[in-house]
């Protein structure tokens, strides 16, 4: 399967910092009517022994979906959003080759936290429902200082 050619129209690769998603991606982004949509194709490296998307990959996707949408659908700007809490409901399997695509809503922004929820579908069928709480961290345009 040619990853570059097997992405729905309008999606572009999402450049991300950090090695984890660089190895586990790629993820793709598009915006429709002001709403961010994030997606990925389930490749062999994303699957478990049953040839369906590993729950850990779907969890990682959900943990990326919410902040990506928060950045694009709220006024907080480009800030690091460490996950405080993430809840995932696995609704159905996402088979090898499926296109997984999600959208999310920002529920509330406080001075220090953001609350969001989202839904991802595999080839149109709901596969995960996610909700999360994120701490509003430092802007990405300056280095993140080491803890301690």
Buried (B, 14 or more C-beta within 10 A) or exposed (E): EEEEEEBEEEBEEBEBEEEEBEEBBBBBBBEEEEEBBBBBBBBEEBBEEEEBBBBEBBBBBBBBBBBBBBBBBBEBEEBBBEEEEBEBEEBEBBBBBBBBBBBBBBEEBEEEBBBBBBBBBBEEEEBBBBBBBBEBEEEEEEEEEEEE
